[in-house]
């Protein structure tokens, strides 16, 4: 044990000696290279691609829209928990659960953490590497035969060979200064990629939140339809009872009874069939909230009267409010930095290396000053011929950059389209609902009149059957329009970016700091 302690202390002193030696020999050269590389970064400067943005939404000038408005003043803007504007406590609870349990959000958060860790990996190449490789090797060389002519002694078949032990404690240090900005462009590329994954995380979060809200309102629509069909089945049963009574009294015929029975059975079948879609929406909501479908259930919910008024702002705000646009823009910046990293391959690389340590065949003399060895010096490498590899690589990265620019512009155009689509949907649906409510009211009056005339014996049951069918169809359509209005409201909020803003993307400094210190997984805390 004492021997090991002595060796450990000697090794520590040796390491300190090597560090001092490296500092005296390699650091002056390294400092000069660092000063030289500080101003040498090859590659194009980045500028956000230009996109054409309209001054206002076309649908903003249309009439008949009651569920959106221009966001003035700014206090009307959508906030982070946008679903709370629907004033539904059940939806609020589901969205909060989804924020911490949705596995797609968790996966996107982990992808962001991996991207930040990759930044740390690339940044580590800024600094020298120091390695130690101690070894103890016992060796016995093969015997060598000498002739008498060579040794001056009578020839013999061999010599006596003894084994010996080599004790070595080598240290190696190396550093490649970033003279042309290859590493700096690589770090920037990975920083931009990490920022893009942060925006992707928010885009996944927004998509999952919107999907949850849409599924929730689809489920509510099924419950509202169930309410309509339950009421219709009750009325149809009463009509059947009336038909049977009139038939027994001789005031009606068996055909009317059969028609009433057929209508009742068909309505009951449709009423039962509603359970399929409701169960599927309930199961989808379970997945979005990170729960097994087998243990999850929701109480009966019906659609409320009207969705909230949604502030839309101006089209240019989408460039800052949509996380998918922000992710696409960061992808363009990443591709631009990759061009600079590829261009650095045209310039020579300089490697500064040093090695040293102690070696001896005696353990007692192993870590002594006479047993030291060292070497230090720079090396330069330059590719003289590569058959066009670097040129082709540059062309590849330039083409990739142009592709990301096109994708960015397409993302912006798609965002404008989605906002206009949902604004148009809300405008038209608001009119649809008004007209359909009037149709339902008229159908109810028609049914009541048909029933009165049938009971009085003035009209056949066929008139009642027709009026009941029209009323049920109109009631179903009214529920469908209200469901579409709710879903369109959710989709409009999603198209506007929810309550997100590009300022929430972590800055390069924050990305690098969080890589070193770690950060909580958003969506899992």
Steps between C-alpha positions, in 0.01 A plus 500: 500500500782739587660424164184595316476823698858591410434426132181706509678798650781470247249473215325815622828688502575366154165618372563846639841503332347402169236770525767760571708374211205516265418849625854619426532325166158483332298783652694783335443339161137429588444860604631623170274260311203607709563866420536412134180294493291763681448698182497218246154354446426402142150457365200719411340731755148405598191707430142383545345420160249755378136398471199680363246579773160654427400815684182339637305177486248489218238352729553785748307724264209260465170537679312244703790393724426509870772275640813696411622858499813703434725492806479860619609584761779252571334400827254298290778276363486126556686394813692183582210293634275587210249224576389682813320751277242228429396510870476122531642358823507145363703609198735700723570194714564281195740754345696530824528123516614481139772759562682264738399155373467514121774268375543683170583814697738304721674357192534847346644630829756218503590581140569857609722380785694280256550796265635712786736222605630483143594868526711416803667217312604728214608783731738263680719505187589862575731380777813283515476133595722348766541125536700271726584138427708340778623147440706228663621235257715198580693384191738226397656552155576207272860373519736615226770274346838664445792367292853515628591733211248759623578484872864413503423197710454140410170440331223376713140397448362790707530734792339499838193724493334645806150651531457859608218740583425836335329766710352786300289803590439692174294817463364622167351839415367625169306795371377600156442877490192611309687722255229520234183476704414137425427426864326831559272441204435146622411630845270762348338236282428284803382799703253589226394136482438501877292816465304332219428199722384740773253647252406148387426416863262794522342405169439145624362639824261732312393224261428259784309765694291586194440133422384441856259795486365390161447142620333632812249703300443210263414291805270774629331502160433128529345557843288783357386273216422231757281750678322580172445132416389411853237771472401381152468138619269615779284695256498212249390260775213735587407521132503122471275470803263752342497309171420176675222667697349648185532165323316320778232767483466448127613852421829394339640200321774245569730664243531807722591280795769323297642833382514630857672181617757521218572864578542426873733203440714698253536787747593259780768342277646840413486599867694187596752546218606837642684310773768384254635844416465619856709209626765565235526870589518410869783255429684761292475749785638236737810462283546877473493527879743211545251254646397146402170500311381212719506710817386835360146632470328835459156597625233601253565848362293703254610788281473841657337791324778701338881481472714796615590797285849448358739792429678445169753785475677570170663249263860611564463397866483136391875508433552541874198314637514167315752250642516307173604818316764569766631143467520533121686832531752349742546217250602759240755647743635152570542426129679833452750416775565160342615675183768681703612176665531335159693796355761470776608169347684700228749630758782316681461356849758555771540251784699582812605194693723416792587180679719418795526293810724258683632160404744258661560131552534551874198588707713690751641723223174522306384846599839667532625796301755308288218266383302777335431519127308757292426630154309806381430665168239611245391321184316628195270308267362619167310301239668543161265288290158356582346451154242774560378374838508839672335676207224240490453533876462877466244454224310256720481743793403793278220292350392395849493867601279591204273209589458625856421849368229355277363295792494811718306701244260210445442476875414871510261469206333199661458695823320783318280243327407328826403829665288603201342153484387510861391863485282410201369194682400703804341772288295254297414277796365796697252556215435128465407473868259790480331356193496147638350612832221664301455176306475300822243740638294472180529120500375487860196707403439277201518188715262640758252592227529157336442327834194712571348427158584129534335479840196675355487250218557766233838375369657155468789387717733542203490878555609451862776264393629753249491785752680294765771401253558860391513618861753234605722570199491874568585446866797278406624761254471773763715297741753428224532870412561589864763228529670626183493852640675386820762302308557790258555729799760260637666469159507878459679536832744232391551672163576824685765324711304471823649725767859438387759752383840456337662689788445185708762309299811464718784726389836348398641596842207333677538186290870471584445575868222246531713235331758538772267532795210285388140615474163360593307321232217729400183299500619245757534711814 
